[in-house]
C-alpha cells in the first residue's frame, strides 16, 4: 500500500505541473515566445496526461491484485506495469489521432504524439523506479 501512496504523490506533482502549464499557456502564446518554448508549452500537457493515465491504471491494477483477486489469480506486478502503460498509450495516442475525443477536442499535432510517447516511457520508468526502491527499503 505504501507503494501506491508513493505513486499517488508523484501523480499529484504531475497534476500540479499540468495545471501550471495550462494556466500560464495564454501568457506564453500571447507574447513573442521562441517556437521551441511554444511547442513545449502546448505539448507538455500530453506528457502529463500520459503519466497520470499510466499511474492511475497502475494503482488500480495493484489494488485489484491486492483486494479482489485470490492468491491463485494474482497478476505479476511487471505485467500490471506493462498493461497499464499499454492501455494508457492506447488511450492517449488514439486521442491524438482523433479516434476518440474523450479527453477534449484535440487538434492533431505530431509534437503532442511525441510528448505522449515520452510521457508513457517516463511513467513506466517512474513505476519501475518506485517499485525497485520499495523492494530495497528497509
C-alpha positions as CSV (number, residue, x, y, z in Angstrom):
1,X,0.0,0.0,0.0
2,X,3.0,2.3,0.7
3,X,3.9,1.9,-3.0
4,X,0.5,3.1,-4.1
5,X,0.8,6.2,-1.9
6,X,4.1,7.0,-3.5
7,X,2.6,6.7,-6.9
8,X,-0.2,9.0,-5.8
9,X,2.2,11.6,-4.6
10,X,4.0,11.6,-8.0
11,X,0.6,11.9,-9.7
12,X,-0.3,14.9,-7.6
13,X,3.0,16.6,-8.6
14,X,2.4,15.9,-12.2
15,X,-1.2,17.2,-12.0
16,X,0.2,20.4,-10.4
17,X,2.6,20.8,-13.3
18,X,-0.3,20.2,-15.8
19,X,-2.4,22.9,-14.2
20,X,0.5,25.3,-14.1
21,X,1.2,24.8,-17.8
22,X,-2.5,25.2,-18.6
23,X,-2.8,28.4,-16.6
24,X,0.3,30.0,-18.0
25,X,-0.3,28.9,-21.6
26,X,-2.2,32.1,-22.6
27,X,0.6,34.4,-21.5
28,X,3.2,32.3,-23.3
29,X,1.2,32.2,-26.5
30,X,0.4,36.0,-26.4
31,X,4.0,37.0,-26.3
32,X,6.8,36.8,-28.7
33,X,8.0,33.4,-27.4
34,X,10.5,31.3,-29.3
35,X,9.0,28.4,-31.2
36,X,10.6,25.7,-29.2
37,X,9.0,27.1,-26.0
38,X,5.6,27.4,-27.7
39,X,5.8,23.7,-28.8
40,X,6.9,22.7,-25.3
41,X,4.1,24.7,-23.6
42,X,1.4,23.3,-25.9
43,X,2.6,19.7,-25.8
44,X,3.7,19.3,-22.2
45,X,0.1,18.6,-21.0
46,X,0.1,15.5,-23.3
47,X,3.3,14.3,-21.4
48,X,1.5,14.8,-18.1
49,X,-1.7,13.1,-19.3
50,X,0.4,10.0,-20.3
51,X,2.0,9.9,-16.9
52,X,-1.2,10.4,-14.9
53,X,-3.0,7.8,-17.0
54,X,-0.3,5.2,-16.5
55,X,0.0,5.9,-12.8
56,X,-3.8,5.7,-12.4
57,X,-4.1,2.4,-14.2
58,X,-1.1,1.0,-12.3
59,X,-2.7,1.9,-8.9
60,X,-6.0,0.4,-10.0
61,X,-4.3,-2.8,-11.2
62,X,-2.3,-3.1,-7.9
63,X,-5.4,-2.5,-5.8
64,X,-7.3,-5.1,-7.8
65,X,-4.5,-7.5,-7.4
66,X,-4.3,-6.9,-3.6
67,X,-8.0,-6.6,-2.8
68,X,-10.0,-8.5,-5.3
69,X,-8.1,-11.4,-6.9
70,X,-7.4,-14.6,-5.0
71,X,-3.9,-15.8,-4.4
72,X,-4.1,-18.2,-7.5
73,X,-5.5,-15.3,-9.7
74,X,-2.8,-12.7,-8.8
75,X,-1.1,-11.0,-11.7
76,X,2.6,-10.4,-11.7
77,X,3.3,-6.7,-11.0
78,X,5.6,-6.4,-14.0
79,X,2.5,-7.5,-16.2
80,X,0.4,-4.8,-14.4
81,X,3.0,-2.2,-15.1
82,X,3.2,-3.1,-18.8
83,X,-0.5,-3.4,-19.2
84,X,-1.2,-0.1,-17.5
85,X,1.4,1.6,-19.8
86,X,0.0,-0.1,-22.9
87,X,-3.7,0.8,-22.0
88,X,-2.7,4.4,-21.2
89,X,-0.8,4.5,-24.5
90,X,-3.8,3.3,-26.5
91,X,-5.9,6.0,-24.9
92,X,-3.6,8.9,-25.4
93,X,-2.3,8.0,-28.8
94,X,-5.8,7.2,-30.2
95,X,-7.0,10.5,-28.8
96,X,-4.2,12.3,-30.7
97,X,-5.1,10.6,-33.9
98,X,-8.8,11.6,-33.3
99,X,-10.1,8.1,-33.0
100,X,-12.0,9.4,-30.0
101,X,-12.5,12.8,-28.3
102,X,-12.9,11.6,-24.7
103,X,-10.2,14.0,-23.4
104,X,-11.5,17.1,-25.2
105,X,-11.5,18.4,-28.7
106,X,-8.0,17.7,-29.9
107,X,-6.1,19.0,-33.0
108,X,-3.6,16.6,-34.4
109,X,0.0,17.7,-33.7
110,X,3.0,15.4,-34.1
111,X,4.6,17.0,-31.1
112,X,1.7,16.0,-29.0
113,X,2.2,12.4,-30.1
114,X,5.9,12.7,-29.3
115,X,5.3,14.2,-25.9
116,X,2.7,11.5,-25.2
117,X,5.1,8.7,-26.1
118,X,7.9,10.3,-24.0
119,X,5.4,10.6,-21.1
120,X,4.5,6.9,-21.4
121,X,8.1,5.9,-21.2
122,X,8.8,8.2,-18.3
123,X,5.7,6.9,-16.5
124,X,6.9,3.3,-16.9
125,X,10.3,4.4,-15.6
126,X,8.7,6.0,-12.6
127,X,6.7,3.0,-11.8
128,X,9.7,0.7,-12.1
129,X,11.9,3.0,-10.1
130,X,9.5,3.3,-7.2
131,X,8.9,-0.5,-7.3
132,X,12.7,-1.0,-7.2
133,X,13.1,1.5,-4.4
134,X,10.3,-0.3,-2.4
135,X,12.0,-3.7,-2.8
136,X,15.2,-2.4,-1.2
137,X,13.8,-0.2,1.5
138,X,14.2,-1.5,5.0
